[in-house]
Amino acid sequence: MYMLSTVISQTGECNAQHATDPCFLNQWGYSTLLLIIIGIGLVYLLFKKRKFLVDNLKWIAGTVFIAGFLIYWYAFNEGGSDSNSIALAFRSALSSMEMFASHSDLLEVPEDLHHDPFYMTIFSVIHFLAVIVSAVFIIKLLGFRFISWVRLCMANLSRKKKCRLFIFWGVNDNAILLANSIRKKAAEPKGKNEEGWENCKFIFVRLLSANESSSHGRFTFSHFFNSSHDGTEKFIEKIEELDGILVNSKFGITGRVIDKVKSEFDLYKYLGLRRLGNLIKKYPQATFYFLSPNEELNLEAVSVFKEIAKCKEDRVHNQVQIYCHARKNNQNQKLEICDGLKHQIHIIDSSNLAVLQLKKNVRNHPVNFVDVDTSKACVKKPFTSMIIGFGETGRDAFRFLYEFGALIDVNGNRNPQKIYVVDEHIDELKGDFLMKAPALKERKNELEWCEEMSIHSERFWEKFSEIIHDLNYVVIAIGNDNEGMALAIDLYEYAYRYRKDCFNDFRIYLRVNGSCNTIQLKQIKEYFNIYGNTRDVIITFGAQEEIFSYDVVSTDVLEVLAKEFYYAYQKIMIDAMPETNEKEIEEKKKAKESLKQTAEEEWNARREALQDKHSLDAQIKLAYQEEQDRANVWHIDTKKFLAGAMGEDGKDNKERLKEMVELTQRDAHTLNYSKVCDVVSSTLFDNLSKCEHLRWNACMELQGFVTCDGDKDFQQKKHKCIVDNDILRSKYPETIPYDQCVVELSFRLKKN
């Protein structure tokens, strides 16, 4: 800075001495203005285009060095160095290098050039650029953490009322993928987004791992040169692209923190994140994400926040929504409904969401692999599937196929289906699975557990050869992308060579665990084209970038459609309540008044009503009801497809859909369907209702329920209605309207 002020001072003296010179650069005002413009431009580049500067630093530095070399060459070309190339080269190079250390050899420049405005301007600009290059290099060495510290301070100083704050506890691939998806959402034109999207802030918190010392969390000089020791550095560039902030905690959020929780406990102070805690208080909307691949760490951290919310009046987290990457089972779902951040915690189950991708498109439903008679809503062929790998994704795929493969044949009976399950450890996995779903033990004709069978064994290929002509659906979920792709290709080629109908009604679904290797997948598709097949036979699903996206988190994780289905179903049941006497009229009035204003409120009201009973029976009832609502939503497409109201492409047949809406029109305030009056419409509607009952049966069996003769018992998970349609219609005809209502809703509910 001293050098710069000296140059400016000398330039001012020069201007005073040559005031009559018409040269633009001799005018003090214009020179100062030019300098200010250059300064603003450089500051903008330094803070807004830092990534560009860092990425191209060596080329910029080289250019500045050459420019400095040339101006010094011009200045030193006199005296002993006149026309002496060796002396000129070394002197110019040395002086040019010294520029980057904020030093100039202005005193060695001839006196007459000191009074040359053009030369001095060029000289000053080049030296200033050299200092900027050095500053960028130093900032690069200091690490992104220093920049984040500055940004966090600035964020605390400037509060924006309409702003969304996204805080990722843990730096990992899942967090980066979701943050990028949110950024794309924020970039959408105004009108598509709610208020606040234009001011999104992303904060990534590096949590201390168990094997690290707490000193690693402190902001010491050594940390200027290293942001972390756990691989966080590879994400820094991506965080920069998001204009994000990276902060380090002193400790991890583990169960040990719960022991410290008291009414006056400040978690952010304990973690060394006081500025972050202050920032959360200032912003009206904040969302927390715990997306580590380690499920236990996520659950442990969320439990700490719940405990804090229970122990004191937690104003900091009143409006916070928390998303936790974990398995969505009965145990973990208690986080969502128990006291402490009740209804503010949401489970992200990546395996479940992967299979949900299949459920969301009728093209992947079992009904698309069997011949359908749309006039009767029945199928003409059995459905056969194979699941390879019975881990979390494999089990979820099994549930999907078992439930959605429950269809009606041409005689009005359950259509035959067969599921083969292959896994090297199937004996252990099957035991645990059947313990939780004992009714499946009786389904020996429908399920075949291929015990002690490796995909590399001869027995596997013998079994595959045995069923290849009947096989419709293969799910590969073995946990290794490369091995899975290789197996998919082998199965594809085998089917091409030996299957009678080649690829007719046959498809292979490959779960991709990590981010898709798009190049490899593209090469595989090109490889398949040599067979001249125009239809995709191998379908990948469950890629991380598809699961950890804003649309999935905001709709599927929050179960928006399931809540809307339940809300609409409640309205139907209230509307159909009889009004034959004053008591019934009063009951119906109370039911209408108790109905909440929104689907979200009604869903939470059911949860709270059952939760308040504080009994295991109530928890089991809640779990099965919510699971049925989820399944009902995604089974809509199967029902539409059976009735011809939806095509294989997933688009509605509007004319047929209109017919089905009219056919399933109830008489006012009843559960009677008078428009179902002839044989054709009666068979169609009856088969759809039967199909819904079979789906309901399968869903109940998968949740551990078994049939019984007496009343339903939630403690022992017994329900008398888990029977075939013939028995249901003869023994419990009063339950049939429930299935009919679901069918009715399936043609009326708009599912985006």
FENMO-V793982 format. One record per helix or strand. SS is the DSSP state (H for helix, E for strand). FROM is the first residue (numbers start at 1). TO is the last residue. Records with the same first field share a line. If there is no record, write none. Layout:
# FENMO-V793982
SS: FROM-TO ; FROM-TO
This chain:
# FENMO-V793982
H: 2-17 ; 24-26 ; 28-48 ; 50-55 ; 57-76 ; 79-81 ; 85-99 ; 106-108 ; 111-114 ; 117-142 ; 144-157 ; 173-186 ; 197-199 ; 214-217 ; 221-224 ; 233-241 ; 255-260 ; 267-271 ; 274-282 ; 295-311 ; 330-337 ; 350-359 ; 362-364 ; 366-369 ; 392-404 ; 426-436 ; 438-442 ; 458-467 ; 481-498 ; 518-531 ; 544-547 ; 550-557 ; 560-575 ; 582-594 ; 599-611 ; 616-643 ; 654-663 ; 679-702 ; 725-731 ; 733-748
E: 164-169 ; 200-206 ; 245-248 ; 285-290 ; 320-325 ; 345-348 ; 372-373 ; 378-379 ; 383-388 ; 408-409 ; 414-414 ; 417-422 ; 447-450 ; 473-476 ; 507-511 ; 538-541 ; 646-646 ; 652-652 ; 706-707 ; 713-713 ; 718-719
